[in-house]
């Protein structure tokens, strides 16, 4: 794919001193995320005539190939030791540069014969390096393949252990014929969490009056499963009677590594004629492998007295297969037309997005052919999105899309007309930092901005000295959001930087006065967590690293931050030169117009005169994957530092058309008033937002919604100055002009045309009376000149 370099015509010292030009990489969309709902079980079985106990043959000093971190919930100490033994086994046999976090709960199981159950936290598709973009990979496996954590906020594996089972309590690995070995169960369940698990299910369809199989998000595990007639399980229509029958018939593993480990024979899977949820399909066959030594570790049942001290060769081989692309299935017919085809605006190009045909699984689509109707040129792609380059800005184009396989091509789908537009011009300021978080202000008449490099965890400050950008390291071991505030007047100002400690999850404060940097911890380092129910507030030991926003008035300094441990909004304030005082702003109760929602995942603050505004989101309900299913946007204001002076307002509550409100928030003072902005998602679109929402807080006007359909799905992160709001649109930056927006005119412009898998953070500066945005794009800090 061609790349294009953006050049400058701006003259003068400013751009001579800036760094080299930014090249545009190939388009790369953000990975898709899906919930995980199917569990894999270990069932308790009675001891057989000859109880299997497999001795360890490997050295006790195994080389660690990955790191597992277990979050224990209610586990007794003896059980933790057994879990750690299983974790150590997997750490020596599963390759990953990314830390694998496990949430393990010790509690009563739904039925007494279930010893343990596990599932991935979620599944990912279309991430960088995915062997097959049509399949869904378990969290830990996806991270291992991608080489990075695709979700920093959630664990990779969820495990539940039955606290009432007859466990071998001495932990010596020698259970009696009436006891069960916890280490063996935990090792088995970790395999399910790592991806040894089918996402298929078998249910009764009332509309059809029969049982059907469902497999909406096929995984590589499903794609390596093969029916007796040679079809992949992942290719069978869903829901269907045919798929339901396959779940109860003979299924074998078709991966080359697994076959080799089973002496050249396709390993037989466990598919009893009576479908058994949690066991069927997701295990090796009980009858075939029950007495096969270590290969019995992934059969569905664990006998009393049975012990496994190492993984079997078939399990390890099958786990290797999961990292490879499965062989294509058998095509059945010609593909139907692609769905949801769109042509989106880009710079001298168009981004074509579409969904696969309804029968894409059974017809085994081999390619999608996109034709430029204007020129007749065609381009073959394997998936959506695709970028079509070589177009002229200002010229309208239409595209045709067909899906093709070995048997033919689908009907043609024609997109709506799209007109490419030029993006803002750009240059690199820092090529060695990704600026995952970035914010800006003006200090002593000159622009400054602070940014965090996620790779080194270093917080840097860039200051314009009149000739060049001077970069200073403020602190290290930093993550998350940064906020800046300025105190003082004229050219005797002091900069205040608030940020989070990556290791200890504390809130830090750096005061910068000329070359002097003074640092302190504001909160998070106390001896214990202070309950949200306590009225008199003191420092807490809570995790306060998620979000923060500062505000300075004539009274002094304020900073607001989320207590992640309890889901409330905290605040700290002090007079200039005084000590910190602490308060709880919201999230603790429903009286006094407050809320008990889980608040302030995102927040921003603004001071107008002596009035402080704090805007933040509030999650009201979540699903089993801890994803928000409803939420609202709130505003707290006050004119003094009195904790009892807060006034609260719900800017928007959830509706059927806007169930989730948030994703990010922004507030800025414009010529039209104080503007608040956020995103919304419907019940059908969640977890993806669909609309950008803006409210003028200075008027009685209603919330105004903006569709970004010509630019792609909107997403975090928001930033604004007095004139323009920046937001992410399909991994790029788009901009809304407040003045045009208030007049109902077409207000969206393309700020950057590079697609990124990570949300792009941005901020605003004014340099020599010219407005610029600074952003973290493709691992670099970039200066964008606003059009």
RODRENDREN-633615 format. One line per field, with one value per residue (C-alpha): residue in one letter; x, y, z. Coordinates in steps of 0.2 Angstrom, whole numbers, plus 2048, in hexadecimal, padded with zeros to 3 digits. Example, Ala and Ser with C-alpha at 12.3 -4.5 7.8 and 13.67 -1.06 7.14 Angstrom:
residuo: c(A / S)
px: c(83E / 844)
py: c(7EA / 7FB)
pz: c(827 / 824)
END
This chain:
residuo: c(X / X / X / X / X / X / X / X / X / X / X / X / X / X / X / X / X / X / X / X / X / X / X / X / X / X / X / X / X / X / X / X / X / X / X / X / X / X / X / X / X / X / X / X / X / X / X / X / X / X / X / X / X / X / X / X / X / X / X / X / X / X / X / X / X / X / X / X / X / X / X / X / X / X / X / X / X / X / X / X / X / X / X / X / X / X / X / X / X / X / X / X / X / X / X / X / X / X / X / X / X / X / X / X / X / X / X / X / X / X / X / X / X / X / X / X / X / X / X / X / X / X / X / X / X / X / X / X / X / X / X / X / X / X / X / X / X / X / X / X / X / X / X / X / X / X / X / X / X / X / X / X / X / X / X / X / X / X / X / X / X / X / X / X / X / X / X / X / X / X / X / X / X / X / X / X / X / X / X / X / X / X / X / X / X / X / X / X / X / X / X / X / X / X / X / X / X / X / X / X / X / X / X / X / X / X / X / X / X / X / X / X / X / X / X / X / X / X / X / X / X / X / X / X / X / X / X / X / X / X / X / X / X / X / X / X / X / X / X / X / X / X / X / X / X / X / X / X / X / X / X / X / X / X / X / X / X / X / X / X / X / X / X / X / X / X / X / X / X / X / X / X / X / X / X / X / X / X / X / X / X / X / X / X / X / X / X / X / X / X / X / X / X / X / X / X / X / X / X / X / X / X / X / X / X / X / X / X / X / X / X / X / X / X / X / X / X / X / X / X / X / X / X / X / X / X / X / X / X / X / X / X / X / X / X / X / X / X / X / X / X / X / X / X / X / X / X / X / X / X / X / X / X / X / X / X / X / X / X / X / X / X / X / X / X / X / X / X / X / X / X / X / X / X / X / X / X / X / X / X / X / X / X / X / X / X / X / X / X / X / X / X / X / X / X / X / X / X / X / X / X / X / X / X / X / X / X / X / X / X / X / X / X / X / X / X / X / X / X / X / X / X / X / X / X / X / X / X / X / X / X / X / X / X / X / X / X / X / X / X / X / X / X / X / X / X / X / X / X / X / X / X / X / X / X / X / X / X / X / X / X / X / X / X / X / X / X / X / X / X / X / X / X / X / X / X / X / X / X / X / X / X / X / X / X / X / X / X / X / X / X / X / X / X / X / X / X / X / X / X / X / X / X / X / X / X / X / X / X / X / X / X / X / X / X / X / X / X / X / X / X / X / X / X / X / X / X / X / X / X / X / X / X / X / X / X / X / X / X / X / X / X / X / X / X / X / X / X / X / X / X / X / X / X / X / X / X / X / X / X / X / X / X / X / X / X / X / X / X / X / X / X / X / X / X / X / X / X / X / X / X / X / X / X / X / X / X / X / X / X / X / X / X / X / X / X / X / X / X / X / X / X / X / X / X / X / X / X / X / X / X / X / X / X / X / X / X / X / X / X / X / X / X / X / X / X / X / X / X / X / X / X / X / X / X / X / X / X / X / X / X / X / X / X / X / X / X / X / X / X / X / X / X / X / X / X / X / X / X / X / X / X / X / X / X / X / X / X / X / X / X / X / X / X / X / X / X / X / X / X / X / X / X / X / X / X / X / X / X / X / X / X / X / X / X / X / X / X / X / X / X / X / X / X / X / X / X / X / X / X / X / X / X / X / X / X / X / X / X / X / X / X / X / X / X / X / X / X / X / X / X / X / X / X / X / X / X / X / X / X / X / X / X / X / X / X / X / X / X / X / X / X / X / X / X / X / X / X / X / X / X / X / X / X / X / X / X / X / X / X / X / X / X / X / X / X / X / X / X / X / X / X / X / X / X / X / X)
px: c(800 / 806 / 80B / 80A / 814 / 80C / 817 / 817 / 816 / 817 / 826 / 830 / 83B / 82D / 82C / 83F / 841 / 834 / 839 / 837 / 827 / 81B / 818 / 807 / 807 / 7FA / 7E9 / 7E6 / 7D6 / 7D3 / 7D0 / 7BF / 7BA / 7AC / 7A6 / 7AA / 79B / 79F / 7A8 / 7B3 / 7B0 / 7BA / 7AE / 7B1 / 7B1 / 7B3 / 7C3 / 7C5 / 7CD / 7DE / 7E0 / 7EB / 7F9 / 806 / 817 / 820 / 82E / 834 / 840 / 838 / 842 / 839 / 83D / 82F / 828 / 81A / 814 / 803 / 7FC / 7ED / 7E1 / 7DA / 7C8 / 7C5 / 7D2 / 7D9 / 7EC / 7EF / 7E4 / 7EF / 7FE / 7F6 / 7F0 / 802 / 809 / 7FD / 801 / 814 / 810 / 808 / 815 / 822 / 817 / 80E / 818 / 812 / 81B / 80B / 807 / 7F8 / 7EC / 7E0 / 7D1 / 7CE / 7BF / 7BD / 7AA / 79C / 799 / 788 / 789 / 793 / 79B / 7A4 / 7B5 / 7BA / 7B5 / 7BE / 7BC / 7C6 / 7C1 / 7BD / 7C2 / 7CB / 7CA / 7D3 / 7E2 / 7F3 / 7FB / 7EB / 7EE / 7DC / 7D2 / 7C2 / 7C5 / 7C3 / 7D2 / 7D2 / 7D9 / 7E9 / 7EC / 7E8 / 7F4 / 802 / 800 / 7FE / 80D / 803 / 7F5 / 7E5 / 7DC / 7E5 / 7D6 / 7D0 / 7D7 / 7DA / 7D3 / 7C4 / 7C4 / 7B8 / 7BD / 7B0 / 7B4 / 7A9 / 7B2 / 7BB / 7CC / 7DD / 7E1 / 7F3 / 7F9 / 806 / 7FF / 7F9 / 7E6 / 7DD / 7D0 / 7C3 / 7CC / 7D0 / 7E0 / 7DE / 7EE / 7E8 / 7D7 / 7DF / 7EB / 7DC / 7D2 / 7E0 / 7E1 / 7CF / 7D3 / 7E1 / 7D6 / 7D4 / 7C1 / 7B3 / 7A7 / 799 / 789 / 779 / 768 / 756 / 74F / 73D / 739 / 740 / 73A / 74A / 75C / 769 / 77B / 782 / 793 / 793 / 7A5 / 7B0 / 7C1 / 7D0 / 7CC / 7BB / 7C4 / 7CF / 7C1 / 7BB / 7AB / 7AA / 7A7 / 7B7 / 7AE / 7B5 / 7A9 / 7AC / 7A5 / 794 / 785 / 780 / 773 / 76F / 769 / 778 / 784 / 77A / 77D / 78F / 791 / 78B / 794 / 7A6 / 7B2 / 7C4 / 7D3 / 7DA / 7EA / 7FA / 803 / 7F5 / 7F5 / 807 / 807 / 7F9 / 804 / 7FD / 7EB / 7DE / 7DA / 7C8 / 7BE / 7B2 / 7A0 / 794 / 783 / 77B / 783 / 78B / 78E / 79F / 7A6 / 7A0 / 7AC / 7B8 / 7C1 / 7CB / 7C0 / 7BE / 7BE / 7CD / 7D9 / 7D3 / 7E2 / 7EE / 7FA / 7FC / 7F1 / 7E2 / 7E4 / 7D8 / 7CA / 7BA / 7BB / 7C8 / 7C7 / 7C9 / 7DC / 7E1 / 7F0 / 7F8 / 80A / 80D / 804 / 801 / 80A / 7F9 / 7F3 / 803 / 802 / 7F0 / 7F5 / 802 / 7F5 / 7EB / 7F8 / 7F8 / 7EC / 7DF / 7DE / 7CF / 7BF / 7B4 / 7AB / 798 / 791 / 794 / 795 / 786 / 789 / 794 / 78A / 78B / 797 / 79D / 7AA / 7B2 / 7BB / 7CE / 7DC / 7DE / 7D7 / 7C7 / 7C5 / 7B9 / 7B1 / 7A4 / 79E / 7A0 / 792 / 785 / 78B / 79E / 7A1 / 79A / 7A0 / 7B2 / 7B5 / 7C6 / 7C7 / 7BD / 7BF / 7BD / 7BA / 7BC / 7AE / 7B5 / 7C6 / 7C2 / 7D0 / 7CE / 7D6 / 7D5 / 7D5 / 7D3 / 7C8 / 7C1 / 7C6 / 7D0 / 7D8 / 7D7 / 7E5 / 7E9 / 7D9 / 7D6 / 7D0 / 7C0 / 7BB / 7AD / 7AF / 7A4 / 7AA / 7A3 / 7A7 / 7A5 / 7A9 / 7B2 / 7B6 / 7BB / 7AA / 7A6 / 7A2 / 794 / 788 / 790 / 78D / 78F / 794 / 78E / 798 / 7A7 / 7B2 / 7C3 / 7CA / 7DB / 7E0 / 7E9 / 7FC / 807 / 819 / 821 / 827 / 82D / 830 / 834 / 824 / 812 / 809 / 7FC / 7F6 / 7F9 / 7F2 / 7F7 / 7F6 / 7FF / 80D / 814 / 80D / 814 / 80C / 811 / 80A / 80D / 80D / 810 / 819 / 811 / 820 / 82C / 81F / 828 / 81E / 826 / 822 / 825 / 827 / 829 / 837 / 834 / 840 / 83E / 835 / 83E / 83A / 83B / 838 / 82C / 82B / 82C / 822 / 812 / 802 / 7F1 / 7EA / 7F3 / 7EC / 7F4 / 7F0 / 7F8 / 7F9 / 800 / 7FF / 808 / 819 / 81B / 810 / 812 / 80D / 804 / 805 / 7F9 / 7FC / 7FC / 809 / 809 / 810 / 807 / 7F7 / 7FA / 7F5 / 805 / 807 / 816 / 819 / 824 / 82B / 838 / 845 / 83F / 834 / 82C / 822 / 816 / 809 / 7F8 / 7EE / 7EE / 7FD / 7F3 / 7F4 / 7E2 / 7D3 / 7C7 / 7B5 / 7AB / 79E / 7AA / 7A5 / 7B6 / 7C2 / 7D4 / 7E1 / 7DD / 7E6 / 7DA / 7E0 / 7DE / 7E8 / 7D9 / 7D5 / 7D8 / 7D4 / 7DB / 7D3 / 7DB / 7D1 / 7D6 / 7D4 / 7E1 / 7E3 / 7D6 / 7D8 / 7CB / 7CE / 7C5 / 7C6 / 7C7 / 7C6 / 7B5 / 7AF / 7AD / 7B3 / 7BF / 7C7 / 7D5 / 7D7 / 7E3 / 7E6 / 7F7 / 805 / 7F8 / 7F5 / 7EA / 7D8 / 7CE / 7BC / 7B0 / 7A7 / 79B / 797 / 793 / 780 / 770 / 76C / 770 / 76F / 77E / 77F / 784 / 78A / 79C / 7A3 / 7B1 / 7B9 / 7BC / 7BB / 7C0 / 7C0 / 7BF / 7BF / 7B5 / 7B8 / 7B6 / 7AB / 7B2 / 7AA / 7AD / 7A5 / 7A6 / 79E / 794 / 791 / 780 / 780 / 78C / 78C / 795 / 7A4 / 7A4 / 7A0 / 795 / 783 / 77C / 783 / 781 / 78B / 78C / 792 / 797 / 79A / 79F / 7A5 / 7AF / 7BA / 7AC / 7A9 / 797 / 795 / 794 / 785 / 781 / 779 / 776 / 77A / 772 / 76A / 76A / 75C / 758 / 761 / 76F / 772 / 784 / 78A / 79D / 7AC / 7B4 / 7AF / 7B5 / 7B0 / 7B7 / 7B2 / 7AE / 7A7 / 796 / 797 / 79E / 79D / 79C / 79E / 79E / 799 / 78A / 786 / 776 / 771 / 775 / 786 / 78D / 79B / 79F / 799 / 78F / 78C / 795 / 78B / 78D / 784 / 786 / 786 / 783 / 772 / 762 / 765 / 763 / 771 / 777 / 77C / 788 / 78A / 79C / 795 / 7A0 / 7B0 / 7AD / 7A9 / 7AD / 7B6 / 7C0 / 7CA / 7C3 / 7CD / 7C7 / 7CC / 7C1 / 7BD / 7BF / 7BC / 7C7 / 7C1 / 7C6 / 7BE / 7C2 / 7D4 / 7D7 / 7D4 / 7C5 / 7C0 / 7B0 / 7AF / 7A4 / 79F / 799 / 792 / 787 / 780 / 77B / 789 / 794 / 7A1 / 7AC / 7BD / 7CB / 7D9 / 7E4 / 7E3 / 7EE / 7E4 / 7EA / 7E5 / 7E6 / 7DB / 7E5 / 7E7 / 7E8 / 7E9 / 7E9 / 7F6 / 7F8 / 80A / 80E / 7FB / 7F8 / 7ED / 7F4 / 7EF / 7FC / 7F9 / 800 / 7FF / 808 / 814 / 819 / 814 / 80E / 809 / 7FA / 7F6 / 7E3 / 7DB)
py: c(800 / 811 / 81E / 831 / 83E / 84F / 85E / 870 / 881 / 88B / 896 / 89D / 897 / 88D / 87E / 87E / 87A / 86C / 85A / 850 / 84D / 83F / 831 / 829 / 816 / 80A / 80B / 800 / 7FF / 7FC / 7EA / 7E4 / 7DF / 7D2 / 7CC / 7BB / 7B1 / 79E / 795 / 786 / 77A / 76D / 760 / 755 / 742 / 733 / 72B / 71C / 70C / 713 / 725 / 72F / 739 / 73F / 743 / 753 / 74F / 761 / 76B / 775 / 784 / 787 / 796 / 7A3 / 7A7 / 7B2 / 7BB / 7B7 / 7C2 / 7BB / 7C6 / 7BB / 7BD / 7B4 / 7A6 / 79E / 79E / 78B / 78D / 79C / 791 / 784 / 791 / 798 / 787 / 786 / 798 / 794 / 785 / 790 / 79E / 791 / 78B / 79A / 7A7 / 7B9 / 7CA / 7D1 / 7CE / 7C2 / 7C8 / 7BB / 7BF / 7AF / 7AD / 7A1 / 79E / 791 / 78A / 789 / 776 / 76B / 761 / 770 / 772 / 781 / 78C / 799 / 7A4 / 7B2 / 7C3 / 7C8 / 7C4 / 7CF / 7CE / 7D8 / 7DD / 7E0 / 7CF / 7C5 / 7B5 / 7B5 / 7C5 / 7BC / 7B3 / 7B9 / 7B6 / 7B4 / 7C3 / 7BC / 7B3 / 7C3 / 7CD / 7C0 / 7C1 / 7D4 / 7D6 / 7E3 / 7E4 / 7E8 / 7ED / 7F4 / 7F5 / 7E3 / 7D2 / 7C5 / 7B6 / 7B3 / 7A4 / 79D / 78F / 785 / 789 / 77A / 76C / 75E / 766 / 75E / 76B / 767 / 76D / 75E / 759 / 748 / 748 / 739 / 730 / 73B / 74C / 757 / 760 / 773 / 775 / 769 / 772 / 783 / 77E / 777 / 787 / 792 / 789 / 78E / 7A0 / 7A0 / 79B / 788 / 78B / 78B / 79A / 78F / 78B / 780 / 787 / 784 / 790 / 794 / 79B / 78C / 77F / 776 / 777 / 780 / 784 / 796 / 79C / 7AF / 7B2 / 7A3 / 7A2 / 79A / 78B / 78A / 78B / 77D / 772 / 767 / 75D / 74C / 753 / 75E / 76F / 77A / 77D / 790 / 78F / 788 / 794 / 79B / 799 / 789 / 777 / 771 / 77A / 772 / 761 / 764 / 768 / 756 / 74D / 748 / 757 / 756 / 762 / 767 / 771 / 76A / 76C / 762 / 755 / 752 / 751 / 744 / 739 / 73F / 73C / 74B / 74C / 748 / 755 / 752 / 752 / 747 / 744 / 74E / 75F / 764 / 777 / 77B / 76A / 766 / 76B / 774 / 765 / 756 / 746 / 73E / 72C / 72E / 737 / 733 / 727 / 730 / 737 / 74A / 74B / 748 / 759 / 761 / 753 / 75A / 750 / 750 / 740 / 741 / 73D / 742 / 74E / 757 / 75E / 763 / 767 / 75A / 75B / 75B / 76A / 774 / 770 / 775 / 786 / 788 / 785 / 793 / 79F / 79A / 79E / 78F / 788 / 78E / 785 / 77E / 78B / 788 / 793 / 7A4 / 7B3 / 7BE / 7D1 / 7DB / 7E4 / 7F6 / 7FC / 80E / 819 / 825 / 836 / 835 / 840 / 83D / 82C / 823 / 816 / 808 / 7FF / 7F0 / 7E1 / 7CF / 7C7 / 7BE / 7AD / 7B2 / 7A3 / 796 / 79D / 7A0 / 7B1 / 7B2 / 7C5 / 7D5 / 7DF / 7F1 / 7FB / 80E / 811 / 822 / 81A / 807 / 803 / 7F4 / 7EF / 7DE / 7DE / 7D0 / 7DA / 7EB / 7F9 / 7FC / 80C / 812 / 81E / 829 / 833 / 846 / 850 / 859 / 84C / 840 / 82D / 81E / 80C / 7FB / 7EC / 7D9 / 7CA / 7BC / 7AA / 79B / 799 / 7AA / 7BC / 7C4 / 7D1 / 7E2 / 7EF / 802 / 80E / 820 / 82D / 833 / 843 / 842 / 852 / 858 / 855 / 862 / 863 / 85B / 85A / 84F / 857 / 848 / 838 / 82E / 82F / 829 / 836 / 82A / 838 / 84A / 85B / 86E / 87F / 890 / 894 / 8A6 / 8AA / 89B / 88A / 87A / 869 / 859 / 847 / 836 / 829 / 818 / 80E / 816 / 81D / 82E / 83E / 84C / 85F / 868 / 87B / 887 / 893 / 89F / 895 / 882 / 875 / 871 / 860 / 85D / 84C / 850 / 83E / 82C / 81C / 826 / 820 / 826 / 838 / 848 / 859 / 86A / 87A / 88B / 897 / 8A8 / 8B7 / 8BF / 8B7 / 8B1 / 8A1 / 890 / 880 / 872 / 860 / 852 / 840 / 82E / 823 / 813 / 807 / 80D / 815 / 825 / 837 / 842 / 855 / 85D / 870 / 878 / 889 / 88D / 87F / 879 / 86A / 865 / 855 / 84E / 841 / 848 / 838 / 825 / 822 / 821 / 811 / 80C / 80F / 81C / 817 / 822 / 822 / 82C / 83E / 846 / 842 / 83E / 836 / 825 / 815 / 813 / 812 / 824 / 822 / 821 / 833 / 845 / 857 / 866 / 878 / 888 / 897 / 8A6 / 89B / 88E / 87D / 86F / 85E / 851 / 83E / 82E / 822 / 811 / 807 / 80D / 815 / 827 / 838 / 840 / 851 / 85A / 86C / 879 / 88B / 891 / 88C / 882 / 86F / 864 / 861 / 853 / 851 / 844 / 84D / 83F / 82D / 82A / 82D / 832 / 840 / 853 / 84F / 844 / 832 / 821 / 81D / 817 / 828 / 832 / 825 / 835 / 847 / 858 / 868 / 87B / 88B / 89A / 8A9 / 8A2 / 893 / 882 / 875 / 863 / 857 / 845 / 835 / 829 / 816 / 811 / 7FE / 7F1 / 7E0 / 7D0 / 7D6 / 7E6 / 7F0 / 7FF / 7FC / 80D / 81D / 830 / 840 / 84B / 85C / 863 / 876 / 881 / 893 / 890 / 882 / 87D / 86A / 86D / 87A / 86E / 870 / 860 / 85E / 84F / 855 / 846 / 836 / 825 / 822 / 814 / 81E / 823 / 815 / 819 / 82B / 82E / 825 / 836 / 848 / 859 / 86B / 87B / 88D / 894 / 8A4 / 89B / 896 / 888 / 878 / 867 / 857 / 845 / 835 / 829 / 817 / 80F / 7FE / 7F6 / 7FF / 7FD / 7FC / 807 / 819 / 820 / 833 / 842 / 84C / 85E / 86A / 87D / 87F / 891 / 890 / 887 / 87D / 86A / 85E / 85E / 84E / 84C / 83C / 838 / 82C / 833 / 832 / 821 / 81C / 82A / 825 / 82C / 838 / 84A / 85A / 86C / 87E / 88D / 889 / 877 / 866 / 857 / 845 / 834 / 82E / 81C / 81E / 82F / 841 / 84B / 85C / 866 / 879 / 880 / 88F / 884 / 877 / 884 / 88A / 879 / 879 / 86A / 86C / 85C / 85D / 850 / 855 / 845 / 837 / 82A / 81B / 815 / 806 / 811 / 820 / 830 / 83C / 84F / 860 / 872 / 880 / 891 / 894 / 8A5 / 8A9 / 899 / 88B / 87A / 869 / 85D / 84B / 83A / 831 / 821 / 822 / 834 / 845 / 84E / 861 / 863 / 874 / 878 / 87C)
pz: c(800 / 7FC / 809 / 807 / 80F / 814 / 810 / 816 / 80D / 81D / 81E / 82C / 83B / 843 / 837 / 833 / 845 / 846 / 843 / 833 / 82A / 82E / 822 / 821 / 825 / 81D / 825 / 834 / 83D / 850 / 855 / 857 / 869 / 86E / 87F / 885 / 88B / 88A / 898 / 898 / 8A7 / 8B0 / 8B7 / 8C6 / 8C3 / 8CF / 8D0 / 8C3 / 8C7 / 8C3 / 8C7 / 8BC / 8C4 / 8B7 / 8BF / 8BA / 8AE / 8AB / 8B6 / 8C4 / 8BE / 8AE / 8A3 / 8A4 / 893 / 899 / 8A9 / 8B1 / 8BF / 8C9 / 8D1 / 8DF / 8E5 / 8F6 / 8F3 / 902 / 903 / 900 / 8F0 / 8EA / 8EB / 8E0 / 8D4 / 8D3 / 8CF / 8C0 / 8BB / 8BB / 8AF / 8A2 / 8A4 / 89F / 890 / 889 / 87F / 882 / 885 / 88C / 89E / 8A0 / 8AE / 8B6 / 8C0 / 8CB / 8D6 / 8E4 / 8E7 / 8E6 / 8D4 / 8CD / 8CD / 8D9 / 8CC / 8C4 / 8CB / 8C1 / 8B2 / 8A7 / 898 / 890 / 896 / 884 / 871 / 864 / 851 / 844 / 84F / 849 / 845 / 846 / 83C / 836 / 836 / 835 / 846 / 858 / 864 / 877 / 880 / 886 / 875 / 86B / 876 / 874 / 861 / 860 / 86C / 876 / 882 / 878 / 888 / 897 / 8A2 / 8A3 / 8A7 / 89A / 8A2 / 8AE / 8B9 / 8C6 / 8D2 / 8DC / 8EE / 8F4 / 8EA / 8F3 / 8F1 / 8F6 / 904 / 908 / 8F7 / 8F5 / 8E4 / 8EB / 8ED / 8F3 / 8E9 / 8F0 / 8ED / 8DE / 8D9 / 8D8 / 8CE / 8C0 / 8BF / 8BF / 8B1 / 8A7 / 8A9 / 8A4 / 894 / 891 / 895 / 889 / 87B / 87C / 87B / 86E / 86E / 867 / 871 / 86F / 872 / 86F / 861 / 866 / 855 / 84C / 859 / 859 / 860 / 857 / 858 / 85A / 856 / 853 / 856 / 850 / 858 / 851 / 85C / 853 / 842 / 846 / 84A / 83C / 838 / 831 / 81F / 820 / 824 / 831 / 840 / 83E / 82D / 831 / 830 / 841 / 848 / 840 / 842 / 838 / 845 / 853 / 84C / 84A / 85C / 860 / 853 / 850 / 850 / 84D / 84F / 83E / 843 / 83D / 84E / 857 / 84A / 84B / 85E / 85D / 852 / 841 / 846 / 848 / 85B / 85F / 869 / 876 / 86E / 877 / 86F / 87E / 87C / 88C / 88E / 894 / 88F / 87E / 870 / 87B / 881 / 87B / 87A / 88B / 885 / 879 / 885 / 897 / 899 / 88E / 89B / 89A / 88B / 896 / 89E / 892 / 893 / 89B / 8AB / 8B9 / 8C4 / 8D7 / 8DA / 8C8 / 8C7 / 8B9 / 8BB / 8A9 / 899 / 88C / 87B / 872 / 87C / 879 / 867 / 865 / 86E / 861 / 853 / 85A / 855 / 843 / 836 / 833 / 822 / 818 / 818 / 80B / 800 / 7FF / 7F2 / 7EC / 7F9 / 7FB / 7FA / 807 / 815 / 81C / 80E / 810 / 808 / 815 / 813 / 813 / 80D / 7FA / 7FD / 804 / 811 / 80C / 81A / 819 / 822 / 81B / 812 / 81C / 815 / 816 / 822 / 817 / 807 / 80D / 805 / 7FE / 7FA / 7F8 / 7E8 / 7E9 / 7D8 / 7D6 / 7CB / 7C5 / 7BF / 7BD / 7C8 / 7D4 / 7E4 / 7ED / 800 / 80D / 819 / 81E / 81F / 80F / 80A / 7F7 / 7F4 / 7E5 / 7E5 / 7E3 / 7F1 / 7EC / 7DF / 7E3 / 7E1 / 7E2 / 7E5 / 7E2 / 7ED / 7EA / 7F4 / 7EB / 7EE / 7E3 / 7DD / 7D7 / 7DD / 7E7 / 7E0 / 7DF / 7ED / 7E9 / 7F6 / 7F8 / 7F0 / 7FA / 7F8 / 7FF / 808 / 80D / 81F / 82A / 827 / 833 / 83A / 847 / 857 / 861 / 857 / 866 / 871 / 86C / 877 / 87D / 888 / 884 / 88A / 888 / 88F / 88E / 89A / 89B / 88A / 881 / 87D / 887 / 886 / 891 / 88A / 890 / 885 / 889 / 884 / 891 / 89D / 89D / 89F / 894 / 893 / 883 / 884 / 876 / 87A / 86B / 85F / 863 / 86D / 87D / 884 / 897 / 8A0 / 8AE / 8B6 / 8B2 / 8B5 / 8AF / 8A7 / 8A3 / 8A2 / 8A5 / 8A9 / 8A9 / 8B2 / 8B4 / 8C3 / 8C4 / 8B8 / 8AA / 8A8 / 8BA / 8B8 / 8BF / 8B6 / 8C0 / 8B8 / 8BF / 8BA / 8BF / 8C6 / 8BC / 8C9 / 8D9 / 8D1 / 8DA / 8D5 / 8D3 / 8D1 / 8CA / 8CC / 8BF / 8C1 / 8B5 / 8B5 / 8C6 / 8C8 / 8D8 / 8DA / 8E7 / 8E9 / 8EA / 8EE / 8ED / 8F9 / 909 / 915 / 911 / 905 / 90C / 90A / 8FF / 90E / 919 / 91A / 920 / 911 / 913 / 907 / 901 / 8FB / 8EC / 8DA / 8D4 / 8C3 / 8B7 / 8B3 / 8BA / 8B6 / 8BF / 8C0 / 8C8 / 8CE / 8D8 / 8E8 / 8E3 / 8DB / 8D9 / 8D1 / 8CE / 8CC / 8CB / 8D9 / 8CF / 8DF / 8E3 / 8D3 / 8DB / 8D6 / 8E2 / 8E4 / 8EC / 8EE / 8F6 / 8F8 / 8F0 / 8FC / 907 / 90A / 900 / 906 / 900 / 8FA / 8F2 / 8E3 / 8DD / 8DB / 8ED / 8EF / 8E6 / 8F2 / 8EF / 8DC / 8DC / 8D5 / 8DA / 8C8 / 8C5 / 8C0 / 8B8 / 8AD / 8A2 / 8A8 / 8A4 / 8AE / 8A9 / 8B3 / 8AD / 8B8 / 8C9 / 8C4 / 8C3 / 8B7 / 8B8 / 8AA / 8AC / 8A7 / 8B2 / 8AE / 8B5 / 8AF / 8A9 / 8A2 / 8A7 / 89D / 8A7 / 898 / 89A / 894 / 89A / 8A0 / 8A1 / 8A0 / 8B0 / 8B4 / 8C5 / 8C8 / 8D6 / 8DA / 8EA / 8F1 / 8FD / 8FA / 8FE / 8F1 / 8E2 / 8D6 / 8CC / 8BB / 8B0 / 89E / 896 / 89C / 893 / 886 / 87A / 86C / 878 / 884 / 888 / 88A / 88C / 885 / 888 / 88D / 889 / 88E / 887 / 887 / 875 / 86E / 86E / 881 / 88B / 880 / 887 / 87C / 87E / 874 / 874 / 86F / 86C / 873 / 862 / 85F / 870 / 874 / 865 / 866 / 857 / 85A / 860 / 86C / 871 / 87D / 87F / 892 / 891 / 888 / 88A / 87A / 879 / 876 / 863 / 85B / 84D / 842 / 83C / 82F / 821 / 82B / 835 / 847 / 854 / 863 / 872 / 874 / 874 / 875 / 871 / 871 / 86F / 85D / 859 / 860 / 85C / 85D / 856 / 847 / 841 / 848 / 841 / 848 / 842 / 847 / 84A / 848 / 856 / 84B / 83D / 848 / 851 / 840 / 83A / 82D / 828 / 836 / 835 / 82E / 82C / 838 / 835 / 828 / 830 / 838 / 849 / 853 / 863 / 867 / 862 / 870 / 86B / 873 / 86D / 86C / 865 / 85E / 857 / 856 / 84B / 852 / 852 / 859 / 861 / 860 / 863 / 852 / 84D / 85B / 859 / 85F / 851 / 84E / 843 / 83C / 83D / 82C)
END
